[in-house]
Amino acid sequence: MGAPLMVEEVVAALPMPALAISHNEQIIALNTAAQNLLGMPAKGRHFITVLRQPAVVEAVEACLAGANRTSAEYLTREGGNDVTYTVDASAMGGNGTALLTFQDITHINAAGQMRRDFVANVSHELRTPLTALMGFIETLRGPARDDANARERFLEIMTTETERMNRLVGDLLSLSRVEDGERVRPDTRINVLDALNATLRNLNPIASEANVVLVPDLPDAPVMLTGDMDQLTQVLTNLIENAIKYGGRDKRVYISVSEPAQVRTLRAAGVVITVRDEGAGIAARHLPRLTERFYRADDHRNRALGGTGLGLAIVKHILNRHRGRMKFASEIGQGTVVTVELPLEQV
């Protein structure tokens, strides 16, 4: 016996995958989205043979037994990725029919996992220096109370750990600010060369200390675009400072800015900035993850050089605000090239 036309019309009209199950436990209607989700002929079949997951089966059985509404999670794979749906089973009319709707909550679960990972990472990053500080304080109060040499050595280490925590908190605040303003497009005309020249002046002492030569290749004419001067200076500072630190001592860092021209990947007029070092390079498996928060291709070396693991995440959000792009190219032993593409106009 076919389903009433009204049930079929309601199910077909729903924007998410949906199906109806009669009191005799057969699927009597489903829309195209549900058919695509289930991937098999379902109409007329017993629902258990189609919805095989125990939690979903129990929710449907409870609904058919008289519960007004039940829910469960339905897990599947789409395009090679795990996908999670919330299945809501609701009583439909007074004839014992249950209506099932499937809501994709994968992005919600992913966001929740990201928050949990973020809190765990921040806790870990802060716990390490805090544990060190607590240990040194306890030592200075006890065995090293009257040991001047130990006291000086411990105080120096405590200063280093405190500075590390300060950098981490500063980067967390900076990340929060750029995320909050990411959807607000900049509206000021600036000269990118002004930001770059200021960055080179500020980083010259760091480069000199490491005997690193900064080699700029810049156009003669100003390079004007719509952007935020402070944020783009932050981008350039992060990329060039990384090249100095990770490129190694007694090397060169090459910085270039293209003439304004049509940039294919932006599909608009733009400018291309590249920063190239002569360092040890980065393995290909790390390149796609470099902008993830707290991701470090070389964790021990990054910590030793004072990195917080947030710098490139901040850069990514700033470039998102400017509708720009960033690409990494590297080979072991051949150095690393970071390419930034910025549109001239914020359309």
C-alpha positions in Angstrom: 0.0 0.0 0.0 1.5 3.4 -1.1 2.0 6.3 1.2 -0.5 9.1 1.3 0.4 11.8 -1.1 0.6 14.3 1.7 3.5 12.5 3.4 5.4 12.2 0.1 5.0 15.9 -0.5 6.1 16.9 3.0 9.2 14.7 2.7 10.1 15.9 -0.8 9.8 19.5 0.3 12.3 19.3 3.2 15.7 20.8 2.4 17.7 18.2 4.3 17.7 14.4 3.8 14.4 13.0 5.1 12.3 9.9 5.0 9.0 8.6 6.5 8.5 5.2 8.2 5.1 3.7 8.6 3.7 1.9 11.7 4.6 -1.4 10.1 8.3 -0.3 10.0 8.6 0.2 6.3 10.1 3.2 4.6 7.2 4.8 2.7 8.7 8.0 1.4 12.1 9.6 1.1 13.5 12.6 -0.8 16.4 12.7 -3.2 18.8 14.0 -0.6 18.0 10.9 1.6 18.3 8.6 -1.3 21.8 10.0 -2.1 22.8 9.8 1.5 21.7 6.1 1.9 23.1 5.1 -1.4 20.6 2.2 -2.0 17.0 1.7 -3.0 15.1 2.2 0.3 11.4 2.8 -0.4 9.3 -0.2 0.6 12.1 -1.8 2.6 12.2 -2.4 6.4 14.0 0.5 8.0 16.5 -1.8 9.9 17.9 -3.1 6.6 18.6 0.5 5.5 19.4 2.3 8.8 21.7 -0.4 10.3 23.3 1.7 13.1 22.0 0.6 16.5 21.5 4.1 18.0 19.4 5.1 15.0 17.4 1.9 15.1 16.6 2.4 18.8 15.6 6.0 18.2 13.1 5.0 15.4 11.7 2.1 17.5 11.1 4.5 20.4 9.3 6.9 18.1 7.2 4.2 16.5 6.3 3.0 20.1 4.8 6.3 21.0 7.6 8.8 21.8 7.0 12.2 20.2 10.6 12.8 19.3 13.9 11.0 19.6 17.3 11.6 18.2 20.6 9.8 17.5 23.8 10.3 15.5 24.3 8.7 12.1 27.9 8.2 11.0 28.9 7.7 7.3 31.6 8.6 4.9 31.3 11.0 1.9 34.1 11.6 -0.5 36.6 9.7 1.7 35.7 11.9 4.8 33.9 10.9 8.0 30.5 12.7 8.2 28.2 12.9 11.2 24.5 13.6 11.0 22.0 14.1 13.8 18.9 12.1 13.1 15.6 13.4 14.5 12.7 11.0 14.6 9.3 12.7 15.1 5.8 11.4 15.3 3.9 12.5 12.1 0.2 12.8 12.5 -1.8 10.3 14.4 -1.3 7.2 12.2 1.9 6.0 13.7 4.2 7.3 11.0 7.7 8.5 12.0 9.5 11.3 10.1 13.3 11.1 10.1 15.4 14.2 9.2 19.2 14.2 8.9 21.2 17.3 9.8 24.9 17.4 9.0 26.7 18.4 12.2 30.2 17.5 11.0 31.3 21.2 11.0 29.9 21.7 14.5 31.8 18.7 15.8 35.0 19.9 14.0 34.6 23.3 15.5 34.2 21.8 19.0 37.2 19.6 18.5 39.2 22.6 17.4 38.3 24.5 20.5 39.2 21.5 22.7 42.5 21.1 20.9 43.2 24.9 21.2 42.6 24.8 24.9 44.7 21.7 25.3 47.6 23.3 23.3 47.5 26.6 25.2 47.4 24.7 28.5 50.4 22.6 27.4 52.4 25.6 26.2 51.8 27.5 29.5 52.3 24.5 31.7 55.9 23.8 30.6 57.3 27.3 31.6 55.1 27.4 34.7 56.4 24.1 35.9 59.9 25.2 35.4 59.3 28.5 37.3 57.7 26.7 40.2 60.7 24.3 40.4 63.2 27.0 40.3 61.3 29.1 42.9 61.2 26.0 45.2 64.9 25.5 44.7 65.8 29.1 45.4 63.8 29.0 48.6 65.6 25.8 49.7 68.9 24.3 48.6 70.1 27.2 46.5 69.0 29.9 49.0 72.6 30.9 49.7 74.2 29.8 46.5 74.9 33.0 44.5 76.0 31.2 41.3 73.0 28.9 41.2 70.7 31.9 42.0 72.0 33.9 39.0 71.7 30.9 36.7 68.2 30.0 37.8 67.0 33.7 37.6 68.3 33.8 34.0 66.4 30.7 33.1 63.3 32.0 34.9 63.5 35.2 32.9 63.7 33.2 29.6 60.6 31.2 30.6 58.7 34.3 31.6 59.5 36.0 28.3 58.3 32.8 26.5 54.9 33.0 28.3 54.7 36.7 27.6 55.2 36.1 23.9 52.6 33.4 23.9 50.0 35.6 25.6 50.8 38.4 23.2 50.4 36.2 20.2 47.1 34.8 21.5 45.8 38.3 21.9 47.0 39.2 18.4 45.4 36.1 17.0 42.1 37.0 18.7 42.2 40.6 17.3 42.9 39.6 13.7 40.2 36.9 13.8 37.7 39.4 15.1 38.5 41.8 12.3 38.9 39.3 9.5 35.6 40.1 7.8 36.2 43.8 7.8 38.0 44.7 4.6 40.7 47.4 4.8 40.0 50.7 3.1 43.2 52.7 3.3 45.6 53.2 0.4 49.2 52.3 1.4 52.6 51.8 -0.1 53.7 48.2 0.5 57.3 49.3 0.1 57.0 51.6 3.2 55.9 48.6 5.2 58.7 46.5 3.9 61.4 49.1 4.4 60.3 49.6 8.0 60.4 45.9 8.6 63.9 45.6 7.2 65.1 48.4 9.4 63.5 46.8 12.5 64.9 43.4 11.7 68.4 44.5 10.7 69.8 44.1 14.3 68.5 40.5 14.5 70.0 39.7 11.0 73.4 41.3 12.0 73.5 39.3 15.2 73.2 36.1 13.1 75.5 37.4 10.4 72.5 37.1 7.9 72.5 39.4 4.9 69.1 40.8 3.9 68.9 41.1 0.1 65.9 43.2 -1.1 64.8 43.4 -4.7 62.3 46.2 -4.8 60.6 48.3 -7.6 61.7 51.9 -8.0 58.1 53.2 -8.0 55.7 53.0 -5.0 53.5 49.9 -4.9 50.1 51.1 -3.8 47.3 48.9 -2.7 44.3 49.0 -0.3 45.4 47.5 3.0 46.2 47.8 6.7 49.7 49.1 7.1 50.2 47.7 10.6 48.9 44.3 9.7 50.9 44.0 6.5 54.0 45.1 8.5 53.2 42.3 10.9 53.0 39.8 8.0 56.4 40.9 6.6 58.0 40.9 10.0 56.9 37.4 10.8 58.0 36.0 7.4 61.4 37.7 7.3 62.1 37.0 10.9 61.3 33.3 10.3 63.7 33.3 7.3 66.5 34.8 9.5 66.0 32.4 12.4 65.4 29.2 10.4 67.6 30.0 7.5 70.6 29.7 9.7 73.7 31.8 10.6 76.0 33.3 7.9 73.4 33.0 5.2 71.3 35.3 3.0 67.6 36.1 2.9 66.2 37.3 -0.3 63.1 39.6 -0.3 61.4 40.6 -3.6 58.3 42.6 -4.5 56.9 42.4 -8.0 55.6 45.3 -10.1 51.8 45.6 -9.9 50.3 43.2 -12.6 47.5 40.7 -13.2 47.9 37.8 -10.8 46.4 34.6 -12.2 45.5 33.0 -8.9 43.9 36.1 -7.6 42.1 36.8 -10.9 42.8 40.4 -10.3 45.6 43.0 -10.4 47.9 42.4 -7.5 51.5 42.3 -6.2 53.6 39.3 -5.3 56.0 39.3 -2.4 58.5 36.5 -1.9 60.8 35.7 1.0 63.5 33.1 0.3 66.1 31.7 2.8 69.0 29.3 2.4 68.2 27.1 5.3 67.8 23.4 5.8 64.3 23.3 4.1 61.1 21.8 5.3 59.8 18.3 4.4 56.9 18.3 2.0 54.6 16.6 4.5 54.8 19.6 6.8 54.0 22.3 4.2 50.1 22.0 4.2 50.0 22.4 8.0 52.4 25.3 8.6 49.5 27.8 9.3 47.8 25.6 11.8 47.9 26.9 15.4 50.8 25.5 17.4 51.9 23.3 14.5 55.7 23.0 14.4 57.7 21.3 11.7 60.6 21.1 14.1 59.2 21.4 17.6 62.5 21.4 19.5 64.2 23.9 17.3 61.1 26.2 17.2 61.0 26.3 21.0 64.7 27.0 21.2 64.4 29.9 18.9 61.5 31.4 20.9 58.6 30.5 18.5 55.1 30.2 19.9 53.6 28.2 17.0 51.0 31.0 16.3 52.9 33.4 14.0 51.9 31.8 10.6 48.3 31.4 11.9 48.2 35.1 12.5 49.6 35.8 9.1 47.0 33.5 7.5 44.1 35.5 9.1 45.6 38.8 8.1 45.9 37.7 4.5 42.4 36.4 4.6 41.2 39.8 5.6 43.2 41.3 2.6 41.8 38.6 0.3 45.4 37.5 -0.2 47.1 34.1 -0.6 50.2 32.5 0.8 52.1 29.6 -0.6 55.1 27.6 0.7 57.7 25.8 -1.4 60.7 24.0 0.1 63.0 21.1 -0.4 65.3 19.6 2.2 68.7 21.2 1.9 67.4 23.8 -0.6 65.9 26.4 1.7 62.3 27.7 1.8 60.3 30.2 -0.3 57.2 31.9 1.0 55.1 33.7 -1.6 52.4 36.2 -0.7 49.9 37.5 -3.3 47.9 40.6 -2.5 45.2 42.2 -4.6 45.6 45.9 -5.3 41.9 46.6 -4.6 39.5 45.2 -2.1 36.4 44.6 -4.3 
